[in-house]
Amino acid sequence: MIQNREKIIIRTSIIGIFANIALVFFKAVVGFLSHSIAIILDAVNNLTDALSSVVTIIGTKLAGKPADKRHPFGHGRAEYLSAMIIAVIILYAGVTSLIESVKKIITPQIPDYAPVSLIVVTGAVVVKIALGLFVKATGRRVNSDSLVASGQDALLDSIISASTLAAAAVFLLWGVSLEAYLGVLIAFAIIKSGIETLRETLSKILGERIDAHLAHAIKRTISSADPEIRGVFDLVLNEYGPDRHLGSVHIEVPDTWTADKIDTVTRKITAEVYAKHNVMMTAVGVYSCNTKDNTAAQIRSQVSKIVHEHKDILQMHGFFVDEERKIMRFDVIVSFDSPNMNTMHRHVVEDVRQAFPDYDVQIQLDYDISD
């Protein structure tokens, strides 16, 4: 599946390279012959698109390298680096275009449009729209940020090319040249696209919240592994490239389960999550739930009421009471909206200890990392 994905990305990128190089040639010729700075900058933008496709191919090939001793989780994150390089290329093209456009405002040059020039630009608009839709749709289908960024950029290019036609129409009808000013608008549009692509890519490199749909689906799969599983918590997914996740989770199970039972169920969970969601669970932790002592349920109800009096507490789980040793332990999830998570955690600990002074209260602070 991964190899097929890699082939699709490379094939789509090669199509983009050839299409953009052809557009660069025709637009550059038309731009120089008609003295149109907007068309010349449009050609430069297509050249950066071709270069972006080359970077996408290189990034995809690097990401497809198998895991090794130095990189045991593979090289999938190389795709994010390639998307970041593409964003920088787009930004460079935008800044360069802005500088050249400002120069043309200071020293204007009257354009000379010929019918063949307008035909070429019109054809470029159609090609760019078709290319952009194709590349973006393919990128979404195979979950490639680089292709999605390239497709979005191609659609933006079609708008840019269409705007040069509008400027040509204004000049031919009223003799007013908007070339240089249009170039400034084009430059800002390119810069905006580059900033957005860079921001999205950096967000993925930093690590984003787990997709809610995927989180719920994985938790349902885990819950269905055994009818005695009473809860699924603390799902963590670490992304090592598109569709490459390593995960960990906690399950709440009866305190009567044996080590053999736990081993059997956790192995089943690992196999089913990988088969259904392509996520490799590296760890399945266990919370023990009281089943032998009815007083534990009463204590849990009292503690839950105390804990949830704090508005920034989203959840309490993993509750267990050892009556013999007088130990009470559980986890609380504190909202990111809390002004100070550690302070909130300390208040909860203090309130529970005050209500149950005879117990050794052990409360673990968790973060709201998944739905």
N, C-alpha and C positions, 0 to 999 in steps of 0.2 A: 504493500500500500504506500509506504514511504517512497519507494523507488518510482512508482507510478506518479506520485505527486511531484517528485523532482523533475521527471520528464515533462510533465504538463507545464510546470513553471518555466523550464528552459525553452520549450517549444514556443510558448506564448511570448517570452522575452525576445526570442530570435525574430518572430514576426514583427514585434514592435521596433526592433533595430532596423530592419529593412524598410519598413514603412516610414520611419522617421528620417532615415538617411535620404530617401527619395524626396521627402518633403523639404529637407534642408537644401538639397540641390536646386529644386525648382524655385523655392522661395528666395534663396540667396540671389539667383539670377534675376528674378523679377524685382527684388528689392533694389539691387544696384542699378538696373536699367531704368527703373522709375524714380530713383532717388528717394525711396520711401523708407524712413527709419523704422516705422512700425513693422513693415514686412521683414526687414533685415533682422530686427530683434525677435520677431516670430520665428525666423529661421534658426537663430541662435538658441532659442528655447527648445526647438525640435532637436537640435544637436545635443543639448543636455538630456533630453528624453532618451535619445539613443544611448548616451553614456550611462544613464540610469539603468537601462535594460542590461547593459554589460555588467554593471555592478550587481544587479539582481542575479544574473547567472553565476557570477563568481561566489556570491554569498550563499546561493543554493547549493553549489557544489561543495563548499566548505562545510555547510550545515549537514550535508549528507555523509560526511566522513564518519566511520564507525567509532565507537567509544574506545579509548585507550587508557593506559595506566595513568597518564597525566590528566586526562579528561574523562573520568569514568562515567559521566552522565551524557557523553556525546558532545557534539558541536552544534546543536540546534540553534543556540542563541546567536550564531553568526548571521542568521537571517535578520535579526534585529539590528545588528551592526551595519549590514548592507542597506537597510531601510534608512538608518541614520545618515549614512554617507550620501544617499540619494537626496535626503532633505537638505544637506549642506550644499550639494550641487545646485539644487533648485534655488536656495538662498543666494548663492554666488551669482547665478544667472540673473536673478531679480535685481540685485545691487548693481551689477554691471549695466543692465538695461536702464536702470534709473539714472546712472551717471551719463550714459550716452544720450538719453532723452533730454536731460537738462542742458547738455551741450547744444543740442539742436534747437532748444528754445532760445538760447543765447545767440546762436548763429543759425537762423532758419534757412532751410533750403526748399525751394518749391518742387513738389513732386510732379512726375509726368506719367500719368496712368495711361496704359494702352489696353485695348480690349483683351488681349491675350493674358495680360497681368491679372485682370479681374477674374478671368476664367480659371486660371491656375489657383488663385486664392479661394475661389468658390469650391473648387475640387478638393482643396486642402481641408476646408471646413467639413465636408462630407466624410472624408477619410478619417479625420481626427475624431469625429463623433462615433463612427463605427468602431474604430480602434479602441477608443476610451471605454465604450460600453462592453466590448469583448474582453479587454484586459481586466477591467474592474470586476466583471461577473466571474471570470475565471479565478481571480484572486480570492474572491469570497468563497467560491466553491472549494478551493484547496487550502483555504485559511493562510494566505500569503500576504502579509502586510506590505511587502515590497511591490507586489503586483497591484494591490488595491491602490497604493499611493501613485503608481505609474498610470493606472487607469484614470484616477481622479485628475491627475495632471493633464492627461490627454484631453479630457472633457473641458478642462479650463482652457487649454490651447484652442479648442474649437471656438470658444467664445471670443478669445483674443483675435483669432483669424476673422471671425465674423465682424468684429469691431473695426478691423482695418478696411473691410468692405464698406462699412457705414461711413468711415472717414473719407474714403474715396468718393462715395456718392455725394457727400457734402461738398467736396472740392469741385467735382464736376458740375454740380448744380449751381453753386453759389460762389465758387472761387475762393472759399475759405479753407486754409490748410490747418487741420487739427492733428497732423502727424505727430509732432513732438509731444503735445499734451496727451494724446492717446498713448504714446510710448510710456509716459509717466504712470498713467493708470494701469497699463499692462505690467509695468515693473512692480507696482504695489500689489497687484493681483498675484504675481509670481512669488513675491516675498511672503505674502500671507499664506499661500499654499505651502511654502517651505517651512514656515514657523509651525503650522498646524501638524504637518507630517513629523517634524522633529519632536514636538511636544508629545504626540501619541506614541512615538517610538521610545522616547525616554521613559514614559510612564510604564510601558511594558518591561523595559529593562529594570526599572526600579522594583517592579512587582505590583500587580494590580489585584484587586479583590476578586475572589473566585466568582465566575459567572453563576448567578443565582439558579438558573435552570439546571446547569450541570451539578451544582452542589446538592440540590434537592433530589436529582436523579440518582446520584451516587449514594446518598443517605437512604433512599428507598431500597436500593439494591442491597445495601448492608443490613437493613432492618429485616429484609425478607430471607436472609441467610439462615435464621433460626427463630422460631416463634417466641423463644424466651428472652431474646434481646429486648431490653426495656428502653433503650435510647441510644442515639448516635450523636456524638458531640466532637468538637475540636477538629473538624475536618480542615486539613491544611494541604494545599496543592502547590508544589514548586514547579514552575514552568521552565523547561530547558529547550525552548523552541516551540513553534506552533504545533499543537497536538502532541506534545511530549511532556507528560506530567508525572511527577513522583509525589505520592501522597502519604499522609498519616492520619489516623483517626482514633477516637476512643469509643468503646461500646460499653454500655452498662448492662451487666449480667447478674444473675442470682449468685449469692455467696456460697451456694451449694455446688457450683460447677467445679469439676475436677480439672487438673492440668491437661489431661487427655482431651476432655471436652473443649476446653479453651483452644487448644492447639488445632483440633479438627475444624472448629468453626472459623477461626481466624484464617486458616489456610483456604477454606471455602470462600471467605470474603475476598481474599486477595485474588483468587482465580476468577471469581464472577465479576468483580469490578474491572479487572483488566479486559475480560472478554466483552463486556457490555459497553465500557466507557474508554477503553484504551488508556487507563490510568494504572500505573504500577504502585501499589500500596507497599511502602517500605516498612511500615510499622502499624500494627493494630493494638493499641493499648486497651486495658481493661479496667473499668470501674466496678467494684463489688457492691451489690445492692442487698440490703438487709432483707432476709426472708424468715429468719429463725426467731425474731423478737418483735412482737407487735408494738412495743413501746417506741421502737425506732420510727415507725410511721407517724406517731403522735409528735415526736420530737422534730421530725422533718417538717411537719406542718407548721409548728411554732417557729422554727428557724426560717422557713420560707417567708412567713409573714414579716419577720423582723428584717430580713434581707431586702425584700421588695418594697419596704417603706422608703428606701433610697431610690429616687427616680432614675438615677443613671445606671442602675443594675438591670441588665437585660435578661439575664438567665442565671439560675442556680442548678448545678448538676453534679453527678458523681458523689451524692450524699451517702455517707456510711457512718454508723455509730458502733463503736466497740464498747459495749457496756462493761465488760470485765476489766478493761484497762482504762476506761473512761476517756476514750479518744473520739473526737468528732471531726470528720474531714469532708470537705466538699470544695467545688470550684465555683467562682462567680465570674460572669462576663460583664465587664464595665464598658459602657458606651464611649465611643470616641468623642462624643459631645461633652463628656465630663470635663470640668475645668482642670481637674488634677486626678488622674486615675489612681495614683498611689495613695493620695489622701482619702479618696472614696473607699478604697480597699481597707485602709486602716480604720475608718469609721465603722465599716461593717464588722470587722474583727472585734473591735471594742464593744459594739452593741451585743453581738452574740455571746461574747465572753461574760459580759455583765449579766445576761439572762441565764447563762449556764456556767456559773463559776466553778463547778466541780469537774468540768471537762477540760481536757487539753484540746482547744479549738484550733484546727489547722485548715486555713482557707487559702486556696491557690487563686491568684489573679490571672484571669484569662482575657483575651482580647476578641473583639467582634470581627473575626476574620472571614466568616462565611455565613450565608443565610441558612 
